[in-house]
């Protein structure tokens, strides 16, 4: 079964199989990221710049700012969730309260517009 992934509301939401699943305006803890020099950034997510699928993972590049140092930027690719049952479309988001580590390389197929 195909997994349908889209950005909605100018990058404010990620929709998976026509359901809003991941939103912005949350603080995410990021380590080994390239936006700023903070060891662990308290990153205020302001928008999703790109989304992609490498089934079963859903990944995104996230725009925002570190609230500790104030630097703004776009992260590398972050896993934001996983499709756990493609037949039913069940989706499990990552725990954004845990520390996330962006990947530098794009390893995903980009969704079609």
C-alpha positions as CSV (number, residue, x, y, z in Angstrom):
1,X,0.0,0.0,0.0
2,X,1.2,3.5,-0.8
3,X,1.8,6.0,2.1
4,X,0.6,9.5,1.2
5,X,2.6,12.3,2.9
6,X,2.1,16.0,2.5
7,X,2.9,19.4,4.1
8,X,-0.2,21.3,5.1
9,X,-0.9,24.9,6.1
10,X,2.3,26.4,4.7
11,X,4.5,23.8,6.5
12,X,2.6,23.8,9.8
13,X,1.6,20.2,9.7
14,X,2.7,16.9,8.2
15,X,-0.2,14.8,6.9
16,X,0.2,11.0,6.7
17,X,-2.5,9.2,4.7
18,X,-4.8,12.3,4.9
19,X,-4.5,12.7,8.7
20,X,-2.7,15.6,10.4
21,X,0.0,13.8,12.4
22,X,2.9,16.1,13.2
23,X,2.7,19.9,13.9
24,X,5.0,22.8,14.6
25,X,5.3,25.2,17.6
26,X,6.9,22.6,19.8
27,X,10.4,22.5,21.3
28,X,12.5,19.6,20.1
29,X,15.8,18.7,21.6
30,X,18.4,18.3,18.9
31,X,22.0,17.0,19.2
32,X,24.8,17.1,16.6
33,X,22.8,19.6,14.5
34,X,24.2,22.3,12.2
35,X,22.0,25.2,13.0
36,X,24.0,26.4,16.0
37,X,26.9,25.6,18.3
38,X,24.8,24.5,21.3
39,X,25.6,20.9,22.4
40,X,21.9,20.2,22.7
41,X,19.7,22.8,21.0
42,X,16.2,23.6,22.4
43,X,14.8,24.0,18.9
44,X,11.5,25.8,18.4
45,X,10.0,24.2,15.4
46,X,8.5,26.9,13.2
47,X,7.8,24.9,10.0
48,X,8.5,21.9,7.9
49,X,10.8,22.8,5.0
50,X,10.7,19.4,3.2
51,X,9.2,16.0,3.9
52,X,10.0,12.6,2.5
53,X,9.3,8.9,2.9
54,X,11.7,6.0,3.2
55,X,9.1,3.4,4.2
56,X,8.3,2.9,7.0
57,X,10.1,6.2,8.1
58,X,8.6,9.6,7.6
59,X,11.4,12.3,7.7
60,X,11.5,16.1,7.4
61,X,13.8,19.0,7.4
62,X,12.6,21.4,10.0
63,X,12.9,25.2,10.0
64,X,13.1,27.1,13.4
65,X,15.4,28.6,16.0
66,X,17.4,27.6,19.0
67,X,15.8,29.3,22.0
68,X,19.1,29.2,23.9
69,X,21.3,31.1,21.5
70,X,18.7,32.5,19.1
71,X,20.2,31.2,15.8
72,X,17.8,30.3,13.1
73,X,18.0,27.7,10.3
74,X,16.9,24.5,8.7
75,X,17.9,21.1,10.2
76,X,19.1,18.1,8.4
77,X,16.7,15.2,7.9
78,X,14.9,14.1,11.1
79,X,12.7,11.0,11.5
80,X,9.4,12.4,12.7
81,X,7.5,9.1,12.8
82,X,7.0,5.7,11.3
83,X,4.1,4.0,9.5
84,X,3.6,0.9,11.6
85,X,0.8,-0.7,9.6
86,X,0.7,0.3,5.9
87,X,-2.5,-1.6,5.3
88,X,-4.3,0.4,8.0
89,X,-2.3,3.5,7.7
90,X,-1.3,3.5,11.4
91,X,1.3,6.1,12.2
92,X,3.5,6.5,15.3
93,X,5.2,9.8,15.8
94,X,8.6,10.1,17.4
95,X,8.8,11.3,21.0
96,X,10.0,14.9,20.4
97,X,10.8,15.2,24.1
98,X,13.7,12.8,23.5
99,X,16.9,13.9,21.9
100,X,16.8,13.8,18.0
101,X,19.8,13.7,15.8
102,X,19.5,15.1,12.2
103,X,21.0,13.2,9.3
104,X,23.1,15.3,6.9
105,X,22.3,13.4,3.7
106,X,19.0,13.1,2.0
107,X,18.2,9.3,1.8
108,X,14.5,9.6,1.0
109,X,12.2,9.6,-2.0
110,X,10.5,13.0,-2.1
111,X,6.8,12.9,-2.2
112,X,5.1,14.1,-5.3
113,X,3.4,17.5,-5.1
